[in-house]
Structure formats: structure tokens, C-alpha cells
């Protein structure tokens, strides 16, 4: 069977479609179940670890501690750290939303 490779444009359109759908769903369980259908257990673990590393970096945890705690490569952690240092970082914006939610 021939494998079709999606163009970068098509990938972006698909991700935007999913993001748009998720932004309109207020049912946390439905989103959780959707992720369970969409991703394998290993992919969910990686997804979870990536978000945890962002929160750990924000809390001041060292990269080596994060690597040890989550069994992640320093390369992945460094990538997350670089993303957080960018002007207009989406990570920082989402972390702020999380902090506001936890306050309320």
C-alpha cells in the first residue's frame, strides 16, 4: 500500500481544524476521550511529558532534574526552554491561563 505524505499546508490546516473544534468544546471528558481515541498510550505519555516539562521549567526545575524525573532527553527539554524564551511565547501565555484558572 502506498503511503500518502501530507503537505505542510495540509498538516497546518488539519491542526487548525482540530484546535478550532477543541476551542468550542467545554466538555473536558469529551476532549479527554477524544485524545484517548486519537493518540496511542505512548503518544499520550509523550504529550503529557512535554506539557509537564514546560510547567517544570516555569517552576525553575533544572533541565537535568526534568530529564531524570520524566526520562526525557536534554534535547527535548532544551527545545521547550527555547520556546519559552521567545517573544510572544504561546507556552507562557497558556501557563498564565493555567495560573489564573488555579487562582479562581
For each residue, the residues with C-beta under 8 A, 3 or more apart:
1:
2:
3:
4:
5:
6: 10 11 14
7: 10 11
8: 11 12
9: 12 13
10: 6 7 13 14
11: 6 7 8 14 15
12: 8 9 15 16
13: 9 10 16 17
14: 6 10 11 17 18
15: 11 12 18 19
16: 12 13 19 20
17: 13 14 20 21
18: 14 15 21 22
19: 15 16 22 23
20: 16 17 23 24
21: 17 18 24 25
22: 18 19 25 31 34
23: 19 20
24: 20 21
25: 21 22 30 31
26:
27: 30 31
28: 31 32
29: 32 33
30: 25 27 33 34
31: 22 25 27 28 34 35
32: 28 29 35 36
33: 29 30 36 37
34: 22 30 31 37 38
35: 31 32 38 39 44 47
36: 32 33 39 44
37: 33 34
38: 34 35
39: 35 36 43 44 47
40: 43 44
41: 44 45
42: 45 46
43: 39 40 46 47
44: 35 36 39 40 41 47 48
45: 41 42 48 49
46: 42 43 49 50
47: 35 39 43 44 50 51
48: 44 45 51 52
49: 45 46 52 53 70 71 72
50: 46 47 53 54 76 80
51: 47 48 54 55
52: 48 49 55 56 70
53: 49 50 56 57 66 70 72 76 77 80
54: 50 51 57 58 80 84 91 95
55: 51 52 58 59 95 98
56: 52 53 59 61 65 66 69
57: 53 54 60 61 63 66 77 80 81 84
58: 54 55 84 91 92 95
59: 55 56
60: 57
61: 56 57 65 66 69
62: 65 66
63: 57 66 67 74 77 78 81
64: 67 68 74
65: 56 61 62 68 69
66: 53 56 57 61 62 63 69 70 72 77
67: 63 64 70 71 72 73 74 77
68: 64 65 71
69: 56 61 65 66
70: 49 52 53 66 67
71: 49 67 68
72: 49 53 66 67 76 77
73: 67 76 77
74: 63 64 67 77 78
75: 78 79
76: 50 53 72 73 79 80
77: 53 57 63 66 67 72 73 74 80 81
78: 63 74 75 81 82
79: 75 76 82 83
80: 50 53 54 57 76 77 83 84 91
81: 57 63 77 78 84 85
82: 78 79 85 86
83: 79 80 86 89 90 91
84: 54 57 58 80 81 89 91 92
85: 81 82 89
86: 82 83 89
87:
88: 93
89: 83 84 85 86 92 93
90: 83 93 94
91: 54 58 80 83 84 94 95
92: 58 84 89 95 96
93: 88 89 90 96 97
94: 90 91 97 98
95: 54 55 58 91 92 98 99
96: 92 93 99 100
97: 93 94 100 101
98: 55 94 95 101 102
99: 95 96 102 103
100: 96 97 103 104
101: 97 98 104
102: 98 99
103: 99 100
104: 100 101
